[in-house]
Structure formats: structure tokens, C-alpha cells
């Protein structure tokens, strides 16, 4: 998460001052008459009528910044980039990897570059409320016509991703992938040995009883890390969803109605405290992947994580449905909690035509069928083929397309703007440190009052 002070630097007045300092030439570069007759851009291609970029001058290579620095994410984005350049050989491509900090290093870099008037063409960004500082400062372009009217995007994105792509009412970004947060994964041998029937776990409190049974059988009940607060934040928000419903969840974590729901928030905190009795003894010093090794090795029963955890089981050659499996987090059936990545379109774009082409491509079934299987995610388009996906991801696609609601994750930047999310993270840190429920809820209320 980012700190409040750094986010406040992106106020409307300051950002507009920064945009003005970038120079009249940069502002003129994203103009154009929107007609069909374009000029030749610096990428050697002809600009076309795309809702505002026609006639714009290509000032430099298409720079796409991202934080996928290793493993499946890096391979997936490079496969997608290679496919894009094959389709657009005249567009000069500049990949800019800024890894580390679970995306915070990239976010800090983007803020600095915006202030210097030298930001990339586009960058990996959580959609939804995470984009609020940019939309409030008028730093993102309305791409409803130039991008979202193409390739059947408006018809084939489900409401959750589509709403997250227009945090201020207009389309400003293109979601590329979806991870699901409300899963509980488990080691089947451990669960069977403990005599637990996962299908009987219907409420968040029922899961406490299952964790107790696993612990009584000699295993770690829940593989979890508390070294960083994000895992506990996502567990807390998912328990809360399991106790309420998507509408109450949105009112609480998107609208900030903390005081109105303090009683249920207290119940959710108490349940997370119950779960904490069954964490690994070294939860405070390990990463989530180290905690998850307990599930892989048969030392732990359950873990709550996004569907990225499934990739670790697959790469360890564990058979889905036989050696590992999952249930929807108890109480959240019908919901598909969203964690997404997207590519926004900044107003002062250094490569307007090429960026439009990239955003259009990110919204196609082809791009999502290339990127998502390698990343262990699913496509936000409902018309993408399931053929490239493994059995687990195919099941997730079915759940997504049949879901009644797609709540946006608080821990991963979609439900609340960055300054609020930072305050929530601090509240969860104090919860982990042992602060009382009243203190934690007070900190949550303060986070939303900023």
C-alpha cells in the first residue's frame, strides 16, 4: 500500500499544474479532430479515427510499464507483448519492468513521472478506486469510443470489470485479467485425515470448527502469514462478505459506512481472531508462499488466498481434485470477489495511436486467451474460449460467468482509493499487533474520513 502523503500529492490542482508544466506540445499531441484521415505517427504507422487520437503525432515508442518481474506473470505479459508486436510490426515497443513491493514500486515511479511530465504510454494498474487520484486530477482520457466501442468489449465484459473500468463514470482503463479472492484451498489428504467434509462448511464460523478439527489431527489449521498486513486484510474483507452480502460489503468498504456497520465488523474481526489460533507458529516471519508450502507439503489443511495459489499446486504437480481442491469461502456463494489488473490511458499520452492499439488489443479475447492461462487468471470477457485453460481455471470461469455479484477487493486496491486503502492496511497492522476491536474499527473509520 502507498502512504497517504504521497497520494495527496496527486490532488486535482497539483496534478493539473504538473500537466500544464509538461508543455503545450504534449497537450496538443493528444488532440486531433477524431476524423478518419490521420497523419503518419512516429511508429511508422498511419493514425486513424479512434475517437480523438486521429491526427496525433507519435512522439516516442509505446512504453508499457508493469511489475510482473518473475515467474508466470513475466512469461505471460511477454507472450502477450510478442503477439502484439507481431500484429503491429511498425509500432516501436518499449517494455519497462519495475518490479518489487507488490506493485508499490511501480506506483511510486508513475507518480514521480507524472509530476515530471514524463509518464509512460500506459502501465499496469488496479482499476476501480485505485484510479481515483488520477480521475480526480483529469489525468485519464475517456476511451469509451476509441477503445471500448471496438471488439465487442461493452457487450462481453461482465458488470464488475466494466464498472471498475470507469471509476468516474467514463471508461478510462482496460481490465486484462481477473483473479478471484473468495477461495479456500485445502490439502485433501489432510482434510480427510481430520474427518472434515468441506462441503459442510457453510458459514465463516463453521470454518473455525473445521480448523479446530485439523489442528486436533496434528496439522496446522490455516496456512497464513502476518508478516505483511495484506493477507489479513483480504481475509477480513472476505469474512465480512461471508457475514453480509455484496450490497452491504459495497456500502461498508466502497462508501465507507464504517460506523453504521460496526457491529458486523466486530463479528468479522472476532472470527479472524479465532482463525489466528490455527496459524503457523512462525506466521509473523514468513511470506504467503512459505505459508502455502504447508498445504503443498501436507503440513497444513486450509489456506485463504486468491486463485494465484492454485498455480503453486499445479507447478508442484499436485492433481486438482485429488491432492488439492477448493471451496468458495463460506457465506459468499454467488459472489466472485475481484482482483484485477488493467492498462489506463493517460491524457498527455506520448504515443497516442500506439497506446490506443495496445488498449484495444488488451480488450480482445486473443490477448486474454494468451495472457490469462499463463498468469493463472481468467479473462474478464465472457466470450473468451476455455480451451487454453486448465480444469481449475475453467471451473473458475464458469463460476465467474454465473456469478450474481462481483465485489471489488479492498486489500488489492479496487474498493477504496489508495489513501483510504493505506489507512485500512494500517488498521489491520494494529489488529495483528493486538489492538482491540474498538481501536481497529476507529482506525478504519479514520481511514475513510480522510
Secondary structure, DSSP 8 states (H G I E B T S, - for coil): ---HHHHHTT-HHHHHHHHHHT-HHHHHTT-----S---B-TTSSB---SSS-TT----S-EEEEE---SHHHHHHHHHHHHHHHHH-TTS-EEEEE---GGGHHHHHHHHHHHHTT---SEEEE--GGGGHHHHHTT-B---TTTTTTSTTHHHHB-HHHHHHT-TTSS--EEEEEEEE--EEEEEHHHHHHTT--GGG--SHHHHHHHHHHHHHTTSEEE----SSTHHHHHHHHHHHHHHS-HHHHHHHHTS--TGGGHHHHHHHHHHHHHHHTTS-TTGGG--HHHHHHHHHHTSEEEEEE-THHHHHHHHTT--BTTTEEEEE-TT-TTB--EEEEEEE-BSS-TTHHHHHHHHHHHTSHHHHHHHHHHHT-B-SBTTS-STTS-HHHHHHHHHHHT-SB--B-TTTTSSS-HHHHHHHHHHHHHHHHT--HHHHHHHHHHHHT-
